[in-house]
Amino acid sequence: MKEKDKPIKIGVAGLGTVGVGVVKILAAHGDLLAARGGARLELVAVSARDRNRDRGVDLSALAWCDNPVDLAARDDVDVVVELIGGSDGPALALARETLKRGKSFVTANKALIAHHGKELATLAEEKGASLRFEAAVAGGIPIIKSLREGLAANAITGVHGILNGTCNYILTRMEREGLPFGEVLADAQRIGYAEADPSFDIDGIDTAHKTAILASLAFGTEPDMGNLAIEGIRTIAPVDIDYAAELGFRIKLLGVARQMEAGVETRVYPALVPLAAPLAQVMGGTNAVVVHADFVGRTVYEGAGAGEGPTASAVVADLVDVARGCGGPTFGIPAGSLKTAKAIPADAHEGTYYIRLRVEDRPGVMADITAALGREGVSIQSLLQRGQAAGGGVYVVLTTHKTNEAAIKATLKRFTGLDCVLESPTMLRIEEV
Ligand SMILES: NC(=O)c1ccc[n+]([C@@H]2O[C@H](COP(=O)([O-])OP(=O)(O)OC[C@H]3O[C@@H](n4cnc5c(N)ncnc54)[C@H](OP(=O)(O)O)[C@@H]3O)[C@@H](O)[C@H]2O)c1
C-alpha cells in the first residue's frame, strides 16, 4: 500500500500504563505503521490529570489539554484515543463529543463499551466514524477482530474466556502453593498484581464487562450488563482446587456467552474445566478465549491480557485499521439491528455440576445424600469420600450427570436440611470446553 501524503493526527487522553505504551509504539514503529496503515500516525495532542508528571516519554512537542474532552474539538486531531477508564465521566463525555464530530474513537475501556456500546456504535454509524475497542477485551489478543471479521462466515454457538489476569493469577498460585484465597490476594496486592480495591476483578465485574462485549459481537445482541449473572472467586477454597484436580479438572473464572434455545446466556462464574482442555492450561496472568462456531468448529486464542505493551499493541492496531479506512459496523451488524438481550433465568442452565459436602462420619449418610439427589432427579457421575475434614466430619465430593440448575438448587436445599450435613454445600459448574 502506498503511504498517503496526509498523516492521521491523533489525540490521546490518559497517559497511564496504556497511554504511555501507545506513545512508545507510535514513536518506535512510525515507518512500519505508516507502511501498514497507508498513512503516518502522528501524535499531536495529549491529556491527563497531572501535566508535570515525568512519564518516561518525551511529550514536549505535543499540545496539552487539561480537559480531555477538548481533544475532540481540536482541528488538528482526526482520531481520539481514550485511555482514562470508567464507564461514565470524562471517558463517556469524550466518546460522545468525538463521535458527534464524526471523528473516529479508539478505546481500551471495557466498562464504557459494556455500558454504552449501543449508543456509541449508533452515533459512530450515523456520523460515518469508526468506534474501535480491540484492547477492551483480553488485552493483546485480537479477539474482537476475530469475532467481527475472521469468524464472520459462522454462526457462533459459544464463547468461553479467561478474561481477568488477576483472578487467573490468584487461582494459579492457590493451586501451586496450596494457599487460601485471602493470603494469595494479600500478596498479589503487596506486589502490585491486584488493586488496593480488588473487587472489580475478584468479584467478576471486569470479566462481566468483557463477556458482555464478546456476547454482543458473537450473537448480535446489544451489550447488556443487566442480564449478566456474576459470581467471583472469593469463595474458592484450596480443598476444592485439590478435589477438582483429583477428578481431572482445574478451576478457572470464566466469562461464558452461549446460544441457548431460549436466547443468549451470558454469565461469569468459577468453573471446573477438564485438565486436557485448552483453557485449563492457561496459567498466571494470561488470558484465553475459546470460540465454538458452526463451520469453523473450535478456535482458541491465548496471550497477554493486560500490561503496557500488549494493551497498547491492540490500541495501535485499531489506529492502523482507522488509517486504512477499515469500516463496517462496530459490533459486526448495524447498531440499529442489535437485538435486545433476553434474560435467560440461571435455573435454565443445563450442565454438569461439582458439589462438596462436609458431613458426619457415620453410617446412613450416603443413603441420605443419594436420596436427596434422587428426589430431584439428579444422577451421580462420580463420588469421592476422603478422611477427616477441617472442622470435623468428612468431605463427600460428587459430580453429576447433565441436569439443570433448578434441580441442582433444589438438591442443595435438601442437603442443607439434612442433619448429617455440617455446613453449606459448595457447588461449582463444570464446563467441558
Ligand atoms: N492497564 C492495563 O493493562 C489495561 C488492559 C486492558 C485495558 N485497560 C484499560 O485501559 C484504560 C487505561 O488503563 P490504564 O491502566 O492505563 O490506567 P491508568 O494507568 O490508571 O491511567 C489512567 C490515565 O488517565 C488519566 N486521567 C484520569 N482521570 C482523568 C481526567 N479526568 N482527565 C484527564 N486524564 C485523566 C490519568 O492521569 P494522571 O496520570 O495525570 O493521573 C492517567 O494518565 C482503562 O479503561 C483500562 O480498563 C488497561
The ligand as a MOL file (V3000), in Angstrom:
LIG
                    3D

  0  0  0     0  0            999 V3000
M  V30 BEGIN CTAB
M  V30 COUNTS 48 52 0 0 0
M  V30 BEGIN ATOM
M  V30 1 N -3.5520 -1.4860 32.3430 0
M  V30 2 C -3.8720 -2.4980 31.5550 0
M  V30 3 O -3.1520 -3.4890 31.4550 0
M  V30 4 C -5.1490 -2.4530 30.7620 0
M  V30 5 C -5.5110 -3.5810 29.9840 0
M  V30 6 C -6.6790 -3.5190 29.1990 0
M  V30 7 C -7.4580 -2.3880 29.2300 0
M  V30 8 N -7.0920 -1.3320 30.0340 0 CHG=1
M  V30 9 C -7.9680 -0.1630 30.0390 0
M  V30 10 O -7.2270 0.9500 29.5580 0
M  V30 11 C -7.6830 2.1260 30.1850 0
M  V30 12 C -6.4990 2.8260 30.8470 0
M  V30 13 O -5.9310 1.9430 31.7990 0
M  V30 14 P -4.5140 2.2610 32.4890 0
M  V30 15 O -4.1370 1.0220 33.2110 0
M  V30 16 O -3.5740 2.8500 31.5090 0 CHG=-1
M  V30 17 O -4.9610 3.3550 33.5480 0
M  V30 18 P -4.0240 4.2910 34.4490 0
M  V30 19 O -2.6320 3.7840 34.4430 0
M  V30 20 O -4.7340 4.4610 35.7420 0
M  V30 21 O -4.0480 5.6740 33.6680 0
M  V30 22 C -5.1850 6.4910 33.5860 0
M  V30 23 C -4.7770 7.8040 32.9490 0
M  V30 24 O -5.9530 8.6130 32.8520 0
M  V30 25 C -5.6450 9.9000 33.3040 0
M  V30 26 N -6.8630 10.5200 33.8200 0
M  V30 27 C -7.6400 10.1110 34.8320 0
M  V30 28 N -8.6750 10.9410 35.0020 0
M  V30 29 C -8.5380 11.9040 34.0660 0
M  V30 30 C -9.2660 13.0630 33.7360 0
M  V30 31 N -10.3780 13.3970 34.3920 0
M  V30 32 N -8.7970 13.8260 32.7240 0
M  V30 33 C -7.6900 13.5070 32.0410 0
M  V30 34 N -6.9550 12.4220 32.3030 0
M  V30 35 C -7.3780 11.6350 33.3110 0
M  V30 36 C -4.5950 9.7360 34.3730 0
M  V30 37 O -3.8830 10.9470 34.5160 0
M  V30 38 P -2.6170 11.0950 35.5300 0
M  V30 39 O -1.5830 10.1410 35.0160 0
M  V30 40 O -2.2080 12.5030 35.3910 0
M  V30 41 O -3.1440 10.7270 36.8750 0
M  V30 42 C -3.7670 8.6010 33.7650 0
M  V30 43 O -2.7810 9.1240 32.9250 0
M  V30 44 C -8.7930 1.6950 31.1510 0
M  V30 45 O -10.0420 1.7960 30.5240 0
M  V30 46 C -8.4660 0.2390 31.4120 0
M  V30 47 O -9.5840 -0.5220 31.7770 0
M  V30 48 C -5.9810 -1.3510 30.7970 0
M  V30 END ATOM
M  V30 BEGIN BOND
M  V30 1 1 1 2
M  V30 2 2 2 3
M  V30 3 1 2 4
M  V30 4 1 4 5
M  V30 5 2 4 48
M  V30 6 2 5 6
M  V30 7 1 6 7
M  V30 8 2 7 8
M  V30 9 1 8 9
M  V30 10 1 8 48
M  V30 11 1 9 10
M  V30 12 1 9 46
M  V30 13 1 10 11
M  V30 14 1 11 12
M  V30 15 1 11 44
M  V30 16 1 12 13
M  V30 17 1 13 14
M  V30 18 2 14 15
M  V30 19 1 14 16
M  V30 20 1 14 17
M  V30 21 1 17 18
M  V30 22 2 18 19
M  V30 23 1 18 20
M  V30 24 1 18 21
M  V30 25 1 21 22
M  V30 26 1 22 23
M  V30 27 1 23 24
M  V30 28 1 23 42
M  V30 29 1 24 25
M  V30 30 1 25 26
M  V30 31 1 25 36
M  V30 32 1 26 27
M  V30 33 1 26 35
M  V30 34 2 27 28
M  V30 35 1 28 29
M  V30 36 1 29 30
M  V30 37 2 29 35
M  V30 38 1 30 31
M  V30 39 2 30 32
M  V30 40 1 32 33
M  V30 41 2 33 34
M  V30 42 1 34 35
M  V30 43 1 36 37
M  V30 44 1 36 42
M  V30 45 1 37 38
M  V30 46 2 38 39
M  V30 47 1 38 40
M  V30 48 1 38 41
M  V30 49 1 42 43
M  V30 50 1 44 45
M  V30 51 1 44 46
M  V30 52 1 46 47
M  V30 END BOND
M  V30 END CTAB
M  END
